[in-house]
Amino acid sequence: MLFIATTLLGVVVHAAEWPEVGLPLKLDTKESRTTIEQNKSGLPEKELRAELTKAFQGFFVVPKDEWVHRYSHVGGMDASGVIEWPIPNPPVKWRWLFRPGGLATLTKADGTVIYLAREKQQSEQE
């Protein structure tokens, strides 16, 4: 599980266990700041922030290929920004992307991307 833990020294990011594909992401955002840099989603800021909270705390982690090819993407309506945990120093900053219809990504500073979807697709074997 990927999580942020609050300690006496501040917020520590624990990413040793990367989120498992097929399970909901459970990212603790209590000590974080979310900045919206672009909002073409049509959602008012308050609603967009509520959707981001849902994405960070309950969207399913999905493989990149599945995210790209098996989900419907709404073109030109992305919202994006940064989620930042101010402690430790220097701050931990990840970029986020939100697409209407229930898709999102989180990108770490090293370029690693977590692909998220509101719902899991039925596997081809089912």
Buried (B, 14 or more C-beta within 10 A) or exposed (E): BBBBEEEEEEBBBEEEEEBEBEEBBEBBBEBBEBEBEEBEBEBEEEEBEEBBEEBBEEBBBBEEEBBEEBBEBBEEBBBBBBBBBBBEEEEBBBBBBBBBBBBBBBBBEEEEBBBBBBEBBEEEEE
